[in-house]
Amino acid sequence: MFSFTGSSRSRPAINLSGRSSNDLTSDELMRKAREERQSREKFKHQRHAVITIQSFWRSKKVLCQTKVHFRNEFDRIICFTQENQSLDHQSFYYYPPHLKVLTKSQTYHLLSKQILLFYSPGDPFDQERMVKLINILISNQDDLYTNLVQQNYLSDHHSWRNFTIPLVIKRLFLTISCFPQSVHSLTFLKSIKSFIQTSLACSEWNLVSKIGANLYWNSLKSHIIHFETNQKQSNNSLSMAIELSVLPFQYHSYSSDQFKHDFLISFLTHIFTIPYLPNRIDIKVLISFSSSLPFNDLLLITSKVIQEFKLVEIIHLLSNFLVWGSKRITSLKSIEFSAYLRSLQLCLDQIPYELFKNVNNYLKNKEISKAQHLHNQKLNNSHSSSDSHALEGYHGYFFDPIAFNNDDIELIKPKNHKDIPMASIVNNLNTKTLQWLSILISPVHLSQLFITSNKYSSTSRSIFCKLMVSIIYTWPFSKEKVLNTLIYTPLVNRIGQNLVDNNGGLMRELWRSSVRSGKIGVSLRDRKSGGSPQGVLTTLKDSNLIGHWEDLIILCELYSRCLVTLGDEEFFNDETQVSNSSDQRNNNMILLTGRNPLLLDEVVGLAGLLRNLTFGLYWIEGQADMKKDFLLGTNVSLLQLRILTTRLLQQIYTRNSRRPFCQPNFWSMTSTFDLRSFIQTVVYEESHLDDIQDEQSSPASHSNDADSDLNLLEHLPSNAIGNSRTRISKRQLAFISPRLGVLHNIPFVIPFEQRVAIFRTFIESDRHRLGLDLNSFNVQRHKASIRRNHVSEDGFLHLGTLGPKLKETIEIKFIDQYGLEEAGIDGGGVFKEFLTSLTKEVFDANKGLWLVNKNQELYPNPHSYSRDALSLEWYKFLGRVLGKALYEGILIDVDFADFFLNKWLGKQSYLDDLASLDPELYQGLLFLKHYKGDVEADLSLNFAITTNEFDKSETIDLIPNGSKTSVTAWNRINYIYLVSNYKLNVQLEAQCAAFFKGLNDIIDLKWLRMFNQVEMRVLVGGLDGQDLDIDDLQRWTVYGGWDESHPTIRIFWKVLKQFDNLTKRKLLKSAGNDLNRLPTSSTCINLLKLPEYRDENQLKEKILYSINSNAGFDLS
């Protein structure tokens, strides 16, 4: 029991025992204090939260009660207003006195204010109240404005126009944007339209600006995008929203309004970024929408705001620009056209290439479906003259003659976007958007852009080139269409008739007006300064060149594309070899004149500029990140620029190789570097490539950014590459060494003699690596017995399975016709004799593996039997034999066709190479290219080719359903390319792959890339037709026991100088004491055994007999 003391306070317990009651440690005391403090803090926060919640709940409760009060009051007032009763009715006894005598205008003003206090967009009853109010306001709006002014309620009038009505309309916009399916949406939109029209008709009242431009168009956007495109005809509110979106632009007062800029930006941001907007507009509304659309003004302000747009908005903005802009191009003025080009280019620069890959797939599927549909129609109507109907639209399906592969895409850096993940945006785009985006590269659109840019060339050419560069490098799949359009779009005269095609007018203009005399041309013109690495690096970083690089890029792209289908006669502007009847001329036909767009002097100038720039781009590897560094002001990386300039430079150099038009020392860049140091370094680095490739962890070994256009083995399938060291890409090679980059891509800047020396040094280095440079009599030797009458069969039998081991020493024993071994030891010369005899036999065109053209030059037989397994093994063996000859430095008497030698060098074959395969077909294709009549009706060609083997014909389609697709004036360029490609590449693919696999087993193919086809012919067979230097041979001859003053030696050199060049070659090729013995040779040690002849005629007779006998060691 506790006694009651009357005190409410608790007293502290006092313990006088002298010891603690709980014996807590200091740590426990601190923990306990901390917990108590936290508990107090928690309680304090809980109490504060409770107060806040209570306050919020009470305010909401009061707000709801207040809204209910105002709703009831609004309902009473609206009821009497609709019955035309005044507010001084006795039932409103509770109203303050000053509210009982309000006029109608003031009553409407009061109702408008009241509904703002309680209106909830999601409440259907509030929506009903709003409908009642706006019906009253619209039916009395004229009286309302007049009465407020006349009764001197100026403050009410100002408040009504600038605050009350804008706030009411804001509530309407909030309703249609959040609840677009409301049954009152159409009524609300109509009321908004009525208010806006009244406002715009009054020059002193801009209601849109009071509402807020962003709210106005953003609300309409929210309403529009809610509905699917299939609802556009059944939903009237959608059509009304579309009308409202352009309503402010229908009045002239808008043009002088200070808010014009804000209106345009808001419209552009919210309406013109709506996905597939054209598909949402009913055809009846589309006409008025398009006529009221301030399209030209939108173009002028796009550049100011596009950087703030998200990726998905930019995509739809571009599609909408294309829909409405493509129909207006020809009517645009100069400034507006330039703004249109700039708007498209700005959009493209923000869009990743993955999007256009999807567009490309969409177009391809669409074209295939269209072709199949037309084909089915033809089958169903086979009784009619179906052959007269060509697939005019099918030309867009064909592949790019400038071979494009996926590696090129990898060179394009995707742009970073801070909104939705890029993959999600690209993969979720509607096919309608893809359809509208495809307008960008449609032939009609591109043609109109080109023609209009010609019209305004002085003001729009620069931005036009910039746009074309953006299209090509952002949308690489479109390169074919863009370049073909710019090259082959016909010019139009004043009466609308098509003239001869522009014949490269754009290329000439760009070269003469922009590049040659422009800042880039001046900067890169000089070989020493412009072509030096430092000079090129300075040029690339020069900000004054922004806007000039696009001209050079487009010029290079166009000219490179033009050279693909330009024959040598056309390139050199020779007299045409194609005859056309005058009665076939049609002025309304597109005519394709085959003429070099540039004069030869201009080609030389362009080649010089490209030579300096390309050499510098390879040499600065390591000083600049070729893949990540971009040309200033463009979306083109330095790597892409280097690929482009290298390709075009190689094309020009190839033409010059076949028929020189440049000075002999034109290509040399040795004045910009030390040649001796270059050779030493490149040989050293080449010898260490194997070690570098083994470093799998290095960045270069994992890189996948090879210069794809210059792929070392692009003509070989992956299973045809025999030696793994050739798989290192040229991009990696250039990274390892700028010198190797130069040597493997533009080797012609090094003189031919130095490149031959480098080639032989590469081989010696390879021999050293394999241990083959030791004394040849001490190393492992592969032995083979060869019957003189069966050289090829025995060679294939004994050496065909050696593979890369054919590099090693081969010891040959010849068996004569009696089955006996010929005398002699093979120290290399017997093998040389064997190799010479073997190549003479196996490269005989009568054997079936090879054919000859009209110049008696060899190329693989394209017939099907040459593609069987045994024939391919023979091709592989012959590749190794040629490789062995090159490896040992043995010249063979074989002459290959130019196009086949080009394949040795990894180059793609085009139309100009067809002349060395089939001159008649080449001339026929040129005839087709130049034909001025009706191609389809007169020539009756289709996209198929017929082959004949053993009196059996086979038709091969060049494209899907090619035999059903007619060749027309529009698609004949594609036909010419496809026929050339089939003849030069497709039908020879297996044979060439086998041959090059064998060749690659012995010779690294990238070593051969140092030469052109003419130089390769010299490397394989020597200088054909050039006289041998006997004086030089005499200076280097060593005499055994004699000296050069001996009579026999003197008459020997005298006789030798009398021989023709062929006989001299035979003597050296066979390179003996009795006067009656024949002169003999030991080819293994280059020894000529010459008896002591005293008579000049006898010596001459014996030598001729000996060298023409082709006998073996048993001759003497």
C-alpha positions, 0 to 999 in steps of 0.5 A, a space after each residue: 500500500 502507498 499512502 496518498 500524499 496529494 502530490 502528482 509528481 513521481 519522486 526519484 528513487 534514492 538508494 542509500 546502499 552505496 551500490 548501483 541497482 543494475 551495474 550497467 557498463 559505460 557502453 550499455 549506458 551510452 546505448 541506452 541513452 541513444 535508444 531513448 533519444 531515438 525513441 523521443 525523436 521518433 515520437 516527435 516525428 510521429 506526432 508531427 506526422 499525425 498533425 500533418 495528416 489531420 490538417 490535410 484531412 481537415 482541409 480536404 474535408 472542408 474543400 469537399 464541403 466547399 465544393 459541394 456548397 458551390 456546386 449546389 449554388 451553381 446548380 440553383 443559379 444555372 437553373 434560374 438562368 436557363 429559365 430566364 429568371 433574375 437573381 432577385 428571386 425571393 428564394 435567394 433570401 440568403 444571398 448578400 444584397 449586392 448579389 441579388 441585383 446582378 445582370 445577366 452578364 455578371 451572372 455568367 461571369 459569376 457562374 464561370 468563376 464558381 465552376 473554377 472552384 469545384 470543377 473536377 475533370 473526371 466527375 461526369 456531373 461536373 462535365 454536365 455542369 460545364 456543358 450547360 455553362 459553355 452553352 450559355 456562354 457561347 450563345 450569349 458571348 456577343 452580348 456578354 462582351 458588349 454589356 460588360 463594356 457598356 455598363 462600365 464594368 471594365 474591371 469585370 470585362 478585363 478579368 473575364 477576357 484575360 483570366 476567367 475564360 482562359 481558366 475555363 478553357 484550361 479546364 476544358 483542355 484538361 478534360 479532353 486530354 485526361 479523359 478523351 473518351 468522354 461523351 462531352 469531348 466533342 462539345 468541349 472541343 467545339 466550344 474551344 473552337 468557338 472561343 478561339 475563333 472569336 478571340 482571333 477575330 479580335 485583334 486586341 485579344 489573343 486567347 491562345 497566348 492567355 491559355 498558354 501555347 504549350 498547354 494548348 497544343 500539348 492537350 490536343 496532342 494527348 487527345 489525338 494520340 489516344 485514338 487509333 488510326 482506324 478510328 479517324 473516320 468514326 470519331 468526330 472529336 479527333 477531327 475537331 482536335 486536328 482542326 483546332 491544332 492549326 486554327 490559330 494559324 488561319 488568321 492574318 493577325 497571327 503573323 504579326 502577333 508577338 507570340 508567333 515564335 512560341 506558337 510555332 515552337 509549341 506546334 512543332 514540339 507537340 503536334 508535328 511529333 505525333 506518331 504517324 500523324 497523316 494516318 490519324 487525319 481523315 481525308 476530309 480534314 487532311 485538306 484543310 489541315 495541310 492548307 492551314 499548316 505553317 510548314 514554311 515557318 516551321 522549317 525556319 525554327 526547327 534548328 532552334 529547338 531540335 536539340 531539346 527533342 527526345 529521340 522518338 520525337 525526332 523520328 516522328 518529326 522527320 517522318 512528318 516533315 517528309 510527308 508534307 515537305 515532299 509534296 511542296 519541294 518544287 514550290 518552296 522558295 530559296 530560303 525555305 528550300 534550304 531550311 527544309 534541307 537543313 531540317 532533314 539533315 538535323 533530324 538525321 544527325 540525331 537518329 541511329 543507323 539501327 532505325 534505318 536498318 529496320 526501314 530497309 527491311 520494311 522496304 525489301 519485304 514490301 518490294 518482294 511482296 509487290 513483285 510476287 503480287 505482280 508475278 501472280 497477276 501475270 500468271 493469272 493473265 497469261 493469255 494477255 500480252 503480259 510481257 509488255 508490262 515491266 516492274 517499273 518500281 522494282 528497281 529499288 530492290 537491287 543491291 548496291 554495285 559498290 559492295 556494302 556489307 555489315 562491317 561498314 555498319 559497324 563503323 557507324 557509332 550509335 548516338 547516345 540518347 538520354 531517354 528511352 533505350 534506343 533498342 526499345 524505340 527502334 523495335 517498337 516503331 509502327 510500320 506506318 512510321 517506317 513507310 513515311 521515313 522511306 520517302 526520304 530515299 524514294 527516287 521521286 523525293 531525291 530527284 526533286 531535291 536534286 532538281 530544286 537544288 540545281 535551281 537554287 544552287 548558289 544558296 542551297 548546294 552546300 546544305 544539299 551536299 551536307 544532307 546527302 552525306 547525312 543520308 549516306 552515312 546515317 542510312 548506309 543502305 540508301 547509298 545505291 539510290 542516292 548516288 544513282 539519283 544524283 548521277 542519272 536524274 535527267 535535267 529538265 528544260 523550260 518546256 518540261 522535256 527531259 534532256 540528256 542526263 546531267 552527265 555528271 554535272 554535279 561532279 563537275 560543279 563540285 570539283 571546279 567550284 568547291 573542291 579544286 579552288 576551295 579551302 580543302 583543295 588549296 590546303 592539300 594541293 602541295 605534295 610535300 606540305 599538303 601530303 605530309 602527316 602534319 599537314 593533313 592533321 592540321 587540315 583535319 583540325 581546321 575549323 575553317 573547313 567546316 561545311 567544305 568536307 561534305 563537297 569533297 565527300 559527295 564528289 568522291 562518292 559520286 565519282 567512285 560510283 560512276 566509275 563502277 559502270 564506266 568503261 575505259 572508252 568512256 573514261 578516256 572519252 574515246 569515240 563511242 563504239 556503240 551505234 544507235 539508229 537516229 530513228 530510235 531517238 526519243 526526246 522524252 526518254 532518259 538518255 544515259 551518255 557514257 562520258 567521263 564527268 571530269 576531264 583527264 586533267 581534272 582526274 589527275 588533279 583529283 587523284 593528286 589531292 586524294 593521294 596526299 589526303 589518303 597517305 596522310 590519313 594512314 600515316 597519322 594512325 596513332 595520332 588520331 582515333 580514326 574510328 571515334 574522331 569525326 570530320 568537323 561538322 559532319 557525321 563521317 569518321 576519319 576511318 570512313 573518310 579514309 575508306 572512301 578516299 582509298 577506294 576512289 584512289 585505287 579506282 583511278 590508279 587501276 585505270 591509269 595502270 591499264 592506260 597511263 594518263 599520269 606522269 610516271 612519278 605522279 604516284 610517288 610520295 617518297 619525298 615526304 618520308 625516308 624510303 630506306 627507313 620505311 623499308 627497314 621498318 615495314 619489313 621488321 614489323 611484318 616479321 612480327 605480325 605473327 607474334 602480335 596476332 598471338 596476343 589475344 588480349 590486345 585491343 587490336 586482336 579483338 577489334 572488329 572494325 576492319 576497313 571493310 571496303 578494302 577487305 583483304 580476302 573479300 572474294 573468298 569464303 571463310 573456309 577458303 582461307 588457308 593461312 590464319 595470319 591473313 585474317 588480321 585486318 588492314 585496320 589492325 595492320 594500320 594500327 600496328 604500323 602506319 607504314 604497313 597501312 600504306 603498303 597494304 592499301 596504297 602501295 603505289 606511292 612506293 616505286 615498283 622496284 622498292 616494292 619488289 625488294 620488299 616482297 622478296 625480303 618478306 619471303 626471305 623473312 618467312 624462309 628464316 622463320 620456317 628454317 628454310 634459309 639453311 644450307 639447302 643440301 642439309 635441310 629436309 627435302 621432299 623427293 619426287 620422281 617425275 616422268 618426262 611425258 607425265 609431268 602434270 599427273 606425277 606432279 599432282 600425285 607427289 606434290 598435291 598433298 604437301 600444302 604449305 610444306 611445298 615451301 620447303 626444298 623439293 628434290 626432283 628426279 626426272 624419268 626419261 621415256 625409257 623409264 631410267 633416271 636422268 643424270 644430275 643432282 637437283 640443287 634447285 635447277 632441276 626443280 626449276 626445270 620441272 616447274 617450268 615444264 609443269 606450268 607449261 602443261 597445266 596452263 594449257 587451255 586445251 586441258 579443260 581447266 582454263 580458257 583464253 580470251 581474244 588476247 590469249 590470256 588465261 582465266 578459270 573455266 566457268 563451266 560446271 565440270 570445273 567446279 567438281 571436287 577433283 577440278 577444285 583440287 587441281 585449282 588448289 594445286 595450281 595455286 600452290 604451284 604459282 605460289 611456289 614460283 613466286 616464292 622461289 623467284 622463278 619466272 613462268 611463261 603464263 599470261 593471265 587475264 586482267 580481271 583474274 589478276 585483279 582477283 589475286 589482289 583482292 579487288 572486286 570486278 566491275 563492268 570495266 573488267 568485263 572487257 578482258 573476259 568477254 569483249 563482245 558481251 562488254 560491248 553489248 552492255 555498253 550498247 544497252 547503256 547508251 540505247 536511246 530507244 525503248 529498252 523494254 519494247 525494242 530489246 526484250 531483255 529480262 533479269 536472267 542469263 542463259 548458259 549453255 553447256 554440252 548443248 544444254 541451256 539453263 536460265 539463271 535468275 539474277 534477282 528473284 523472279 528475274 525471268 519475269 522482270 523486264 529490263 527498262 530504261 530505269 533499271 538497266 544500270 542494275 541489269 548491267 551490274 548484275 550481268 557483269 557481276 555474274 560473269 566476273 564473280 559468281 560463276 567463277 567463285 568456286 574456282 577462284 576460291 580454290 586457286 587462291 586458297 592454294 596460292 595463300 598456302 605459299 604466298 601471303 596474299 596481302 604481300 601481293 596487294 602491293 602490286 597492280 595487275 600489270 605489275 603482277 604480270 611482270 612479277 609472274 612472267 617478267 618483262 614481256 617484250 623488253 630486250 635483255 641487257 646482254 652487257 649487264 649479263 657479261 659484267 656479272 659472268 664468272 669464267 672457269 679457267 678462261 677469261 673474257 679475252 679468250 676467242 671463244 668467249 668473244 665470239 660467244 658474246 658476239 653471237 648472243 647479241 645477234 639473237 632475238 629476245 626470245 632466243 636470249 630468254 631460252 638461253 638464260 632459261 636453259 643456263 658445257 669441251 670438244 668442238 663437236 659436243 653441244 653446249 650444256 647447262 647445269 641449271 641448278 647452279 646457273 652454269 653454262 658449259 661451253 666447248 672451245 668453239 673457234 668458228 662463230 657459225 658453229 657456235 651459233 648453230 650448236 647453241 640454237 640446237 641446244 636451247 631449242 631441244 628441251 632435253 634433260 641432263 642426258 643431252 651431252 
